[in-house]
Amino acid sequence: MQRPTSVTVFGILNIVFAVFGVIGMFVSVFLFLPQANTNNPVVQIIQSSPAYATWLKLSLVLGAVVCVALLAAGIGLLKVRPWARTLSILYGIYAIVMGIVGMVVNYFFLVQPMLEQARQKTGPEAAGAIGGTIGGSIGGCFGLIYPILLLIFMTRANVVAAFADGHRADNPPADGQQ
């Protein structure tokens, strides 16, 4: 049995998303640096809400662990290791749960305050705040697509069979038959 194409695709995507995750975490750290007189309303909300700042810091730590797991799962999928399929499924579940929890937390700590600020302003500032909250909400929903697809494909019969057979792309069957 040959390795299913979906395993190769998701192995590569896991690696790519792990790298993007690490880059995103490094950029996110700048949100917590002391900034002199920032006009960025998101940074102002983070600085004025210890609970939201704590949530974001916790998310960064968990994100680092998840990026390592996603990288390992991607490499393991390319090598058709059974643990990699299990780890990918666990990642998918985690990403869906955290994505939904993150959207709820962002709604209460970021979206509501941004919309309140937008009500007090006019012109481009108000439009920017409203557009940012709508875009962020839509982005959160799009962020759920990959883990859902990962779960769907990792539980398909041909993928389950490829991992159950102990098949490894670098280890063809001894009798030469596939």
N, C-alpha and C positions, 0 to 999 in steps of 0.2 A: 504494500500500500504506500503510495506517495503521500508526502506531507500535503495536506490541503492548502490551497492558495490562501485561504482566509487566515490560516495560522501564520504564514509568512507576512501577510499584509499587517496583521495586528501585532506581530512581533516588532516589525519596523516602526509602526505607529506608536507602540508603547515606548520605544527608545526615543523617538522624536518628541513625544509629549513629555517624557521625563526631562529631556534637555530643556525644552521650553519652560517647564515648571521651575527648574533651577534658575534659569535666567529671570523669570518672573519674580522669584523670591528675592533675588539680589536687588532688583529694581524696587520691590515693595519695602525693603528695609529703609529706603530713603524717606518713606512716610513717617518714620519714627525719629528721624534726626531732628534736633532742635533747629527750627528755621526762624529767622528774624522777620517779623512782620509779613507773614504770608497772606496772600489774598485768595488762596485756593480754599474754597468752602469745604471740600472734602477733608483737607488737612486740618482745618479749623474744627470740624466736627470730631475728628479723631482725637485731637488735642483736648477738646472740652468734654469728652466722654471716656472716663477711665474703663468703664465696662466694655465699650466697643473696642478700645485700644487693646485691652486684655484679650478679647476674642480674636482680634487680628493677629496678635503675637502668638497665641495658641495655634491658630490656623497656620502660621508660618512654620512652627515647629513640626506640627503634624504633616504639613506639606513636604517638608524635607524628608521625613521618613517615607512618605508615600512615593516621592520621586525616586528614592533608592529602590523601593519595592517594584515600582513600575519599570525601572531600568532593568532590574534583575529578571522580572517576568518577561520583558521583551527579548532579552538574550536567551532565556530559557525556552521561550516559544520557538525561536529560530532553531534551537537545538532539539526541539520536540521533547522536552522534559516534562513529565506529568505534573510536577510541583508548579511549573510555570502556568499551566492551565488553571490550576487551583488558585494560585496567587492572582492571576488575571481576573478570575471570577470574584475573589475577595475585594480586589481593587474596584471592580465595577459596582459592587454593592456599596462599598465605602463611599465612592465618588457620588453615587446617586443620593445616599443619605446626607452626606456633607453638603452636596449641592443644594438640596432642599432646605436643610437647616441654615446654610449660609444665606440663601435668599430671604428666609424669614428674619434672620438677625439683621441683614442689611436693610430690610424694609423698615424695621422698627428704629434702628440706630442711624441709618443714613438717608433712606428715601423720605421718610416723614419729615425729618429736619430740613432736608433740601427743598421739599415742596413748601414747607412753612416759610423758608427764606424766599422762595420764588414768589409767594403771595405778597411779600413785603417789598418786592422790587418790580421794576418795569424794564421793558426793552430787552436788549440782548442777554443781560444777566438772568432775567426770569426765564427766557427761552432756553438758555444754556442749561439751567438747573432742571427744567422740565425735560428737555431732550436727554440730558445725562441720566436721569432716573429711568426714563423709558428705555433708553439704550442699555443701561445696566441690567434692567429686568429681562429684556429680551436676550441679552448675552448670557444671563444665568440659565435661561431655558435652553439655549443652544449648547451650553456647557454640559447638559445632561445627555446629549445625543451620543457622544462617544462611549461613555460607560454602558449605556443601554445597548448599543450595537455590539460592544464587546461581550456583554452577557449573552446576547442572542447567539452570536457566532460561536462562543466557547461552549455552548450547550447543544450545538447541532450534532446530529448523529455521526456525521463523518469526522468531525473534530474529536468527539468523545472516543470513537473507534481508533483514530490515529494514536491517541495517547494511551488508550487501554492496551493496544497491541505492543506497547513498549517500543514502537517504531522510533527510530532516530534517523534523521536525514544523513548523518555522517556514518551510520552503521547499517548497511543494507543486510537483508536476510542472508544467512550463511549458505543456503542452497542456491543462491543466485536468482530465485524467483521473487517477484514482487507482488 
